[in-house]
């Protein structure tokens, strides 16, 4: 019995390591300077789009590849007109605009430990 299209594609994708390899594999045009700055953001957004795409296991091979291609292209497009900070792909950017609560006691403890070093 041969593997499902999704299993076969995931196996092939598992051999790719650089963002550029994903773009080349799916024949998606990309701007190198955008990938240089936002590669992790693009790949994370690509994964988010795939998660929202529905039941990928139910797709035939051609439709599955087309769905991946579309999701990767959309992810790249997001970062051609925006930035990682604006898109808030990663949790650190989602947390209250980067603000965190720091107590005075925590600051004192940090300063005390720095004086000892």
N, CA, C and O atoms as a GROMACS GRO file, in nm:
protein
  468
    1UNK      N    1   0.084  -0.118   0.000
    1UNK     CA    2   0.000   0.000   0.000
    1UNK      C    3   0.089   0.124   0.000
    1UNK      O    4   0.181   0.136   0.081
    2UNK      N    5   0.063   0.215  -0.089
    2UNK     CA    6   0.145   0.336  -0.098
    2UNK      C    7   0.096   0.440   0.003
    2UNK      O    8  -0.021   0.441   0.041
    3UNK      N    9   0.186   0.528   0.045
    3UNK     CA   10   0.148   0.630   0.143
    3UNK      C   11   0.048   0.729   0.084
    3UNK      O   12   0.041   0.747  -0.038
    4UNK      N   13  -0.029   0.791   0.170
    4UNK     CA   14  -0.124   0.892   0.126
    4UNK      C   15  -0.048   1.011   0.066
    4UNK      O   16   0.070   1.028   0.096
    5UNK      N   17  -0.114   1.091  -0.016
    5UNK     CA   18  -0.046   1.210  -0.071
    5UNK      C   19   0.010   1.300   0.039
    5UNK      O   20   0.119   1.356   0.024
    6UNK      N   21  -0.065   1.316   0.148
    6UNK     CA   22  -0.018   1.402   0.257
    6UNK      C   23   0.107   1.343   0.322
    6UNK      O   24   0.202   1.416   0.349
    7UNK      N   25   0.106   1.213   0.348
    7UNK     CA   26   0.222   1.148   0.408
    7UNK      C   27   0.344   1.158   0.318
    7UNK      O   28   0.455   1.187   0.364
    8UNK      N   29   0.324   1.134   0.189
    8UNK     CA   30   0.435   1.142   0.093
    8UNK      C   31   0.491   1.284   0.085
    8UNK      O   32   0.612   1.303   0.084
    9UNK      N   33   0.402   1.382   0.080
    9UNK     CA   34   0.447   1.521   0.073
    9UNK      C   35   0.519   1.561   0.202
    9UNK      O   36   0.625   1.624   0.197
   10UNK      N   37   0.463   1.526   0.316
   10UNK     CA   38   0.527   1.559   0.444
   10UNK      C   39   0.665   1.494   0.455
   10UNK      O   40   0.757   1.554   0.511
   11UNK      N   41   0.678   1.374   0.404
   11UNK     CA   42   0.808   1.307   0.405
   11UNK      C   43   0.908   1.385   0.321
   11UNK      O   44   1.023   1.404   0.361
   12UNK      N   45   0.866   1.430   0.205
   12UNK     CA   46   0.955   1.509   0.118
   12UNK      C   47   0.987   1.643   0.182
   12UNK      O   48   1.102   1.686   0.178
   13UNK      N   49   0.889   1.708   0.242
   13UNK     CA   50   0.912   1.838   0.306
   13UNK      C   51   1.007   1.824   0.424
   13UNK      O   52   1.080   1.918   0.456
   14UNK      N   53   1.007   1.709   0.487
   14UNK     CA   54   1.097   1.685   0.599
   14UNK      C   55   1.244   1.688   0.560
   14UNK      O   56   1.330   1.700   0.647
   15UNK      N   57   1.273   1.677   0.432
   15UNK     CA   58   1.412   1.682   0.386
   15UNK      C   59   1.457   1.825   0.357
   15UNK      O   60   1.576   1.849   0.335
   16UNK      N   61   1.364   1.919   0.356
   16UNK     CA   62   1.397   2.058   0.326
   16UNK      C   63   1.439   2.127   0.455
   16UNK      O   64   1.380   2.104   0.561
   17UNK      N   65   1.540   2.212   0.447
   17UNK     CA   66   1.585   2.278   0.569
   17UNK      C   67   1.581   2.430   0.562
   17UNK      O   68   1.561   2.495   0.665
   18UNK      N   69   1.599   2.488   0.447
   18UNK     CA   70   1.600   2.634   0.435
   18UNK      C   71   1.469   2.683   0.376
   18UNK      O   72   1.406   2.612   0.297
   19UNK      N   73   1.430   2.802   0.413
   19UNK     CA   74   1.307   2.860   0.360
   19UNK      C   75   1.310   2.862   0.208
   19UNK      O   76   1.210   2.834   0.142
   20UNK      N   77   1.426   2.895   0.152
   20UNK     CA   78   1.438   2.902   0.007
   20UNK      C   79   1.408   2.767  -0.058
   20UNK      O   80   1.357   2.762  -0.170
   21UNK      N   81   1.440   2.659   0.010
   21UNK     CA   82   1.412   2.526  -0.043
   21UNK      C   83   1.261   2.502  -0.054
   21UNK      O   84   1.216   2.436  -0.147
   22UNK      N   85   1.185   2.554   0.040
   22UNK     CA   86   1.039   2.543   0.033
   22UNK      C   87   0.986   2.623  -0.086
   22UNK      O   88   0.902   2.574  -0.161
   23UNK      N   89   1.035   2.744  -0.102
   23UNK     CA   90   0.992   2.826  -0.216
   23UNK      C   91   1.026   2.758  -0.348
   23UNK      O   92   0.944   2.756  -0.440
   24UNK      N   93   1.146   2.704  -0.358
   24UNK     CA   94   1.187   2.636  -0.481
   24UNK      C   95   1.104   2.510  -0.505
   24UNK      O   96   1.061   2.484  -0.617
   25UNK      N   97   1.082   2.432  -0.400
   25UNK     CA   98   1.006   2.308  -0.413
   25UNK      C   99   0.865   2.334  -0.466
   25UNK      O  100   0.817   2.262  -0.553
   26UNK      N  101   0.801   2.438  -0.413
   26UNK     CA  102   0.664   2.469  -0.455
   26UNK      C  103   0.658   2.567  -0.572
   26UNK      O  104   0.550   2.609  -0.614
   27UNK      N  105   0.775   2.604  -0.624
   27UNK     CA  106   0.784   2.698  -0.737
   27UNK      C  107   0.710   2.828  -0.706
   27UNK      O  108   0.634   2.879  -0.788
   28UNK      N  109   0.734   2.880  -0.586
   28UNK     CA  110   0.676   3.008  -0.544
   28UNK      C  111   0.784   3.114  -0.556
   28UNK      O  112   0.893   3.101  -0.500
   29UNK      N  113   0.754   3.220  -0.631
   29UNK     CA  114   0.850   3.329  -0.644
   29UNK      C  115   0.861   3.402  -0.511
   29UNK      O  116   0.763   3.416  -0.438
   30UNK      N  117   0.982   3.448  -0.481
   30UNK     CA  118   1.003   3.518  -0.354
   30UNK      C  119   1.109   3.624  -0.371
   30UNK      O  120   1.192   3.619  -0.462
   31UNK      N  121   1.103   3.721  -0.281
   31UNK     CA  122   1.203   3.826  -0.277
   31UNK      C  123   1.305   3.788  -0.170
   31UNK      O  124   1.271   3.772  -0.053
   32UNK      N  125   1.430   3.773  -0.212
   32UNK     CA  126   1.534   3.725  -0.121
   32UNK      C  127   1.548   3.815   0.001
   32UNK      O  128   1.566   3.766   0.112
   33UNK      N  129   1.540   3.947  -0.017
   33UNK     CA  130   1.557   4.037   0.098
   33UNK      C  131   1.444   4.020   0.199
   33UNK      O  132   1.466   4.038   0.319
   34UNK      N  133   1.325   3.985   0.153
   34UNK     CA  134   1.213   3.961   0.245
   34UNK      C  135   1.239   3.832   0.323
   34UNK      O  136   1.218   3.827   0.444
   35UNK      N  137   1.284   3.730   0.254
   35UNK     CA  138   1.315   3.602   0.320
   35UNK      C  139   1.431   3.618   0.417
   35UNK      O  140   1.430   3.560   0.525
   36UNK      N  141   1.531   3.696   0.379
   36UNK     CA  142   1.646   3.717   0.467
   36UNK      C  143   1.604   3.777   0.601
   36UNK      O  144   1.659   3.741   0.705
   37UNK      N  145   1.508   3.867   0.598
   37UNK     CA  146   1.466   3.937   0.720
   37UNK      C  147   1.358   3.859   0.796
   37UNK      O  148   1.355   3.863   0.919
   38UNK      N  149   1.271   3.789   0.724
   38UNK     CA  150   1.151   3.733   0.788
   38UNK      C  151   1.133   3.583   0.768
   38UNK      O  152   1.020   3.534   0.774
   39UNK      N  153   1.239   3.509   0.744
   39UNK     CA  154   1.225   3.367   0.710
   39UNK      C  155   1.146   3.287   0.813
   39UNK      O  156   1.058   3.209   0.776
   40UNK      N  157   1.176   3.304   0.940
   40UNK     CA  158   1.104   3.227   1.043
   40UNK      C  159   0.959   3.270   1.053
   40UNK      O  160   0.870   3.188   1.074
   41UNK      N  161   0.935   3.400   1.039
   41UNK     CA  162   0.799   3.451   1.042
   41UNK      C  163   0.718   3.395   0.924
   41UNK      O  164   0.603   3.356   0.941
   42UNK      N  165   0.780   3.392   0.807
   42UNK     CA  166   0.711   3.341   0.688
   42UNK      C  167   0.676   3.194   0.706
   42UNK      O  168   0.564   3.152   0.678
   43UNK      N  169   0.771   3.115   0.753
   43UNK     CA  170   0.745   2.972   0.770
   43UNK      C  171   0.640   2.946   0.878
   43UNK      O  172   0.557   2.856   0.863
   44UNK      N  173   0.643   3.023   0.984
   44UNK     CA  174   0.541   3.008   1.089
   44UNK      C  175   0.403   3.044   1.034
   44UNK      O  176   0.306   2.974   1.060
   45UNK      N  177   0.394   3.154   0.959
   45UNK     CA  178   0.265   3.196   0.901
   45UNK      C  179   0.217   3.093   0.799
   45UNK      O  180   0.098   3.063   0.792
   46UNK      N  181   0.309   3.038   0.721
   46UNK     CA  182   0.276   2.931   0.625
   46UNK      C  183   0.210   2.816   0.700
   46UNK      O  184   0.108   2.763   0.655
   47UNK      N  185   0.268   2.777   0.812
   47UNK     CA  186   0.212   2.668   0.893
   47UNK      C  187   0.072   2.706   0.945
   47UNK      O  188  -0.019   2.623   0.947
   48UNK      N  189   0.055   2.832   0.987
   48UNK     CA  190  -0.075   2.877   1.036
   48UNK      C  191  -0.180   2.870   0.925
   48UNK      O  192  -0.293   2.826   0.948
   49UNK      N  193  -0.143   2.912   0.805
   49UNK     CA  194  -0.236   2.905   0.692
   49UNK      C  195  -0.270   2.760   0.659
   49UNK      O  196  -0.386   2.729   0.629
   50UNK      N  197  -0.173   2.670   0.666
   50UNK     CA  198  -0.201   2.529   0.641
   50UNK      C  199  -0.298   2.474   0.746
   50UNK      O  200  -0.389   2.398   0.713
   51UNK      N  201  -0.278   2.512   0.871
   51UNK     CA  202  -0.366   2.466   0.978
   51UNK      C  203  -0.510   2.511   0.955
   51UNK      O  204  -0.604   2.441   0.994
   52UNK      N  205  -0.527   2.626   0.893
   52UNK     CA  206  -0.662   2.679   0.866
   52UNK      C  207  -0.721   2.626   0.736
   52UNK      O  208  -0.838   2.651   0.706
   53UNK      N  209  -0.642   2.555   0.658
   53UNK     CA  210  -0.685   2.512   0.524
   53UNK      C  211  -0.783   2.395   0.527
   53UNK      O  212  -0.837   2.358   0.423
   54UNK      N  213  -0.805   2.337   0.641
   54UNK     CA  214  -0.900   2.227   0.649
   54UNK      C  215  -0.831   2.092   0.650
   54UNK      O  216  -0.715   2.080   0.689
   55UNK      N  217  -0.904   1.991   0.608
   55UNK     CA  218  -0.856   1.853   0.612
   55UNK      C  219  -0.764   1.824   0.494
   55UNK      O  220  -0.810   1.783   0.387
   56UNK      N  221  -0.635   1.845   0.514
   56UNK     CA  222  -0.538   1.823   0.406
   56UNK      C  223  -0.529   1.676   0.367
   56UNK      O  224  -0.498   1.645   0.252
   57UNK      N  225  -0.557   1.586   0.460
   57UNK     CA  226  -0.549   1.443   0.432
   57UNK      C  227  -0.653   1.400   0.328
   57UNK      O  228  -0.636   1.297   0.263
   58UNK      N  229  -0.758   1.477   0.313
   58UNK     CA  230  -0.864   1.442   0.219
   58UNK      C  231  -0.833   1.487   0.076
   58UNK      O  232  -0.907   1.454  -0.017
   59UNK      N  233  -0.725   1.562   0.058
   59UNK     CA  234  -0.694   1.619  -0.074
   59UNK      C  235  -0.612   1.522  -0.158
   59UNK      O  236  -0.531   1.445  -0.107
   60UNK      N  237  -0.634   1.528  -0.290
   60UNK     CA  238  -0.549   1.451  -0.380
   60UNK      C  239  -0.414   1.523  -0.391
   60UNK      O  240  -0.401   1.637  -0.346
   61UNK      N  241  -0.316   1.458  -0.449
   61UNK     CA  242  -0.179   1.509  -0.451
   61UNK      C  243  -0.169   1.647  -0.516
   61UNK      O  244  -0.103   1.736  -0.462
   62UNK      N  245  -0.234   1.667  -0.630
   62UNK     CA  246  -0.224   1.796  -0.699
   62UNK      C  247  -0.287   1.909  -0.618
   62UNK      O  248  -0.231   2.018  -0.609
   63UNK      N  249  -0.403   1.882  -0.560
   63UNK     CA  250  -0.470   1.984  -0.480
   63UNK      C  251  -0.391   2.014  -0.353
   63UNK      O  252  -0.386   2.128  -0.308
   64UNK      N  253  -0.332   1.912  -0.297
   64UNK     CA  254  -0.250   1.929  -0.177
   64UNK      C  255  -0.131   2.019  -0.205
   64UNK      O  256  -0.103   2.112  -0.129
   65UNK      N  257  -0.060   1.994  -0.314
   65UNK     CA  258   0.055   2.077  -0.351
   65UNK      C  259   0.008   2.219  -0.380
   65UNK      O  260   0.074   2.315  -0.340
   66UNK      N  261  -0.104   2.234  -0.449
   66UNK     CA  262  -0.157   2.368  -0.480
   66UNK      C  263  -0.192   2.443  -0.352
   66UNK      O  264  -0.171   2.564  -0.343
   67UNK      N  265  -0.247   2.373  -0.254
   67UNK     CA  266  -0.281   2.435  -0.126
   67UNK      C  267  -0.156   2.481  -0.053
   67UNK      O  268  -0.152   2.592  -0.001
   68UNK      N  269  -0.055   2.397  -0.050
   68UNK     CA  270   0.073   2.436   0.012
   68UNK      C  271   0.132   2.557  -0.060
   68UNK      O  272   0.180   2.651   0.003
   69UNK      N  273   0.128   2.555  -0.193
   69UNK     CA  274   0.183   2.664  -0.273
   69UNK      C  275   0.111   2.795  -0.240
   69UNK      O  276   0.174   2.899  -0.220
   70UNK      N  277  -0.021   2.789  -0.234
   70UNK     CA  278  -0.100   2.908  -0.203
   70UNK      C  279  -0.069   2.960  -0.063
   70UNK      O  280  -0.053   3.081  -0.044
   71UNK      N  281  -0.061   2.871   0.034
   71UNK     CA  282  -0.033   2.913   0.173
   71UNK      C  283   0.105   2.975   0.186
   71UNK      O  284   0.122   3.076   0.255
   72UNK      N  285   0.204   2.917   0.121
   72UNK     CA  286   0.339   2.972   0.126
   72UNK      C  287   0.345   3.108   0.056
   72UNK      O  288   0.409   3.201   0.105
   73UNK      N  289   0.279   3.119  -0.058
   73UNK     CA  290   0.275   3.247  -0.129
   73UNK      C  291   0.207   3.355  -0.048
   73UNK      O  292   0.254   3.469  -0.045
   74UNK      N  293   0.097   3.321   0.017
   74UNK     CA  294   0.027   3.418   0.103
   74UNK      C  295   0.114   3.462   0.220
   74UNK      O  296   0.117   3.579   0.255
   75UNK      N  297   0.184   3.366   0.279
   75UNK     CA  298   0.271   3.397   0.393
   75UNK      C  299   0.381   3.494   0.350
   75UNK      O  300   0.411   3.590   0.420
   76UNK      N  301   0.442   3.468   0.235
   76UNK     CA  302   0.547   3.558   0.184
   76UNK      C  303   0.489   3.696   0.157
   76UNK      O  304   0.549   3.797   0.192
   77UNK      N  305   0.372   3.700   0.095
   77UNK     CA  306   0.309   3.829   0.063
   77UNK      C  307   0.282   3.911   0.189
   77UNK      O  308   0.295   4.034   0.187
   78UNK      N  309   0.245   3.844   0.297
   78UNK     CA  310   0.221   3.916   0.424
   78UNK      C  311   0.343   3.997   0.465
   78UNK      O  312   0.329   4.108   0.518
   79UNK      N  313   0.460   3.942   0.443
   79UNK     CA  314   0.582   4.008   0.490
   79UNK      C  315   0.649   4.095   0.385
   79UNK      O  316   0.752   4.158   0.413
   80UNK      N  317   0.593   4.100   0.266
   80UNK     CA  318   0.642   4.198   0.168
   80UNK      C  319   0.584   4.335   0.197
   80UNK      O  320   0.640   4.437   0.158
   81UNK      N  321   0.469   4.337   0.266
   81UNK     CA  322   0.404   4.465   0.295
   81UNK      C  323   0.395   4.495   0.444
   81UNK      O  324   0.333   4.593   0.485
   82UNK      N  325   0.458   4.411   0.526
   82UNK     CA  326   0.449   4.428   0.670
   82UNK      C  327   0.577   4.373   0.733
   82UNK      O  328   0.669   4.331   0.663
   83UNK      N  329   0.581   4.374   0.866
   83UNK     CA  330   0.699   4.323   0.937
   83UNK      C  331   0.656   4.218   1.039
   83UNK      O  332   0.537   4.200   1.067
   84UNK      N  333   0.754   4.150   1.093
   84UNK     CA  334   0.727   4.050   1.196
   84UNK      C  335   0.660   4.110   1.318
   84UNK      O  336   0.572   4.048   1.378
   85UNK      N  337   0.702   4.229   1.355
   85UNK     CA  338   0.643   4.297   1.471
   85UNK      C  339   0.496   4.330   1.443
   85UNK      O  340   0.411   4.309   1.529
   86UNK      N  341   0.467   4.380   1.324
   86UNK     CA  342   0.330   4.416   1.291
   86UNK      C  343   0.240   4.293   1.275
   86UNK      O  344   0.124   4.295   1.315
   87UNK      N  345   0.294   4.187   1.218
   87UNK     CA  346   0.215   4.066   1.194
   87UNK      C  347   0.194   3.983   1.320
   87UNK      O  348   0.099   3.904   1.326
   88UNK      N  349   0.280   3.999   1.418
   88UNK     CA  350   0.267   3.930   1.547
   88UNK      C  351   0.250   3.778   1.534
   88UNK      O  352   0.159   3.719   1.592
   89UNK      N  353   0.338   3.718   1.457
   89UNK     CA  354   0.332   3.573   1.437
   89UNK      C  355   0.376   3.499   1.562
   89UNK      O  356   0.318   3.396   1.597
   90UNK      N  357   0.479   3.551   1.628
   90UNK     CA  358   0.533   3.483   1.745
   90UNK      C  359   0.476   3.541   1.874
   90UNK      O  360   0.440   3.659   1.879
   91UNK      N  361   0.468   3.460   1.975
   91UNK     CA  362   0.406   3.495   2.102
   91UNK      C  363   0.465   3.622   2.163
   91UNK      O  364   0.391   3.703   2.220
   92UNK      N  365   0.595   3.641   2.152
   92UNK     CA  366   0.659   3.758   2.212
   92UNK      C  367   0.599   3.888   2.156
   92UNK      O  368   0.592   3.988   2.227
   93UNK      N  369   0.558   3.885   2.030
   93UNK     CA  370   0.499   4.005   1.970
   93UNK      C  371   0.350   4.016   2.000
   93UNK      O  372   0.291   4.123   1.982
   94UNK      N  373   0.289   3.908   2.044
   94UNK     CA  374   0.146   3.908   2.074
   94UNK      C  375   0.117   3.959   2.215
   94UNK      O  376   0.005   4.002   2.243
   95UNK      N  377   0.215   3.953   2.302
   95UNK     CA  378   0.195   3.988   2.442
   95UNK      C  379   0.193   4.138   2.462
   95UNK      O  380   0.299   4.202   2.466
   96UNK      N  381   0.078   4.196   2.473
   96UNK     CA  382   0.059   4.337   2.511
   96UNK      C  383   0.163   4.430   2.452
   96UNK      O  384   0.225   4.509   2.523
   97UNK      N  385   0.181   4.420   2.321
   97UNK     CA  386   0.274   4.510   2.253
   97UNK      C  387   0.414   4.506   2.314
   97UNK      O  388   0.486   4.607   2.314
   98UNK      N  389   0.453   4.390   2.367
   98UNK     CA  390   0.588   4.373   2.419
   98UNK      C  391   0.607   4.422   2.562
   98UNK      O  392   0.717   4.411   2.616
   99UNK      N  393   0.502   4.476   2.623
   99UNK     CA  394   0.514   4.525   2.761
   99UNK      C  395   0.501   4.408   2.858
   99UNK      O  396   0.421   4.318   2.837
  100UNK      N  397   0.581   4.413   2.961
  100UNK     CA  398   0.572   4.311   3.065
  100UNK      C  399   0.574   4.379   3.201
  100UNK      O  400   0.629   4.488   3.217
  101UNK      N  401   0.514   4.313   3.297
  101UNK     CA  402   0.510   4.365   3.433
  101UNK      C  403   0.637   4.321   3.506
  101UNK      O  404   0.664   4.201   3.518
  102UNK      N  405   0.713   4.418   3.554
  102UNK     CA  406   0.834   4.390   3.631
  102UNK      C  407   0.820   4.463   3.764
  102UNK      O  408   0.798   4.584   3.768
  103UNK      N  409   0.834   4.388   3.872
  103UNK     CA  410   0.820   4.450   4.004
  103UNK      C  411   0.950   4.518   4.044
  103UNK      O  412   1.057   4.486   3.993
  104UNK      N  413   0.938   4.612   4.137
  104UNK     CA  414   1.056   4.681   4.190
  104UNK      C  415   1.146   4.581   4.260
  104UNK      O  416   1.268   4.590   4.250
  105UNK      N  417   1.087   4.486   4.331
  105UNK     CA  418   1.167   4.383   4.400
  105UNK      C  419   1.249   4.301   4.300
  105UNK      O  420   1.365   4.268   4.328
  106UNK      N  421   1.191   4.269   4.186
  106UNK     CA  422   1.264   4.193   4.084
  106UNK      C  423   1.381   4.275   4.030
  106UNK      O  424   1.488   4.221   4.005
  107UNK      N  425   1.360   4.405   4.011
  107UNK     CA  426   1.468   4.492   3.965
  107UNK      C  427   1.580   4.500   4.068
  107UNK      O  428   1.698   4.492   4.034
  108UNK      N  429   1.542   4.516   4.195
  108UNK     CA  430   1.642   4.522   4.302
  108UNK      C  431   1.724   4.394   4.307
  108UNK      O  432   1.847   4.398   4.319
  109UNK      N  433   1.657   4.281   4.298
  109UNK     CA  434   1.727   4.152   4.303
  109UNK      C  435   1.822   4.139   4.184
  109UNK      O  436   1.934   4.089   4.199
  110UNK      N  437   1.778   4.184   4.070
  110UNK     CA  438   1.864   4.177   3.951
  110UNK      C  439   1.986   4.267   3.966
  110UNK      O  440   2.097   4.227   3.932
  111UNK      N  441   1.965   4.387   4.017
  111UNK     CA  442   2.077   4.479   4.038
  111UNK      C  443   2.173   4.426   4.143
  111UNK      O  444   2.295   4.439   4.128
  112UNK      N  445   2.120   4.367   4.249
  112UNK     CA  446   2.205   4.311   4.355
  112UNK      C  447   2.293   4.199   4.300
  112UNK      O  448   2.411   4.192   4.333
  113UNK      N  449   2.236   4.114   4.218
  113UNK     CA  450   2.315   4.003   4.164
  113UNK      C  451   2.420   4.053   4.065
  113UNK      O  452   2.526   3.993   4.053
  114UNK      N  453   2.392   4.161   3.995
  114UNK     CA  454   2.490   4.217   3.901
  114UNK      C  455   2.607   4.280   3.976
  114UNK      O  456   2.721   4.275   3.928
  115UNK      N  457   2.581   4.341   4.091
  115UNK     CA  458   2.687   4.404   4.170
  115UNK      C  459   2.784   4.299   4.223
  115UNK      O  460   2.904   4.326   4.234
  116UNK      N  461   2.732   4.179   4.256
  116UNK     CA  462   2.817   4.072   4.308
  116UNK      C  463   2.905   4.010   4.201
  116UNK      O  464   3.012   3.958   4.232
  117UNK      N  465   2.862   4.014   4.077
  117UNK     CA  466   2.938   3.951   3.967
  117UNK      C  467   3.052   4.033   3.928
  117UNK      O  468   3.126   3.995   3.837
   0.00000   0.00000   0.00000
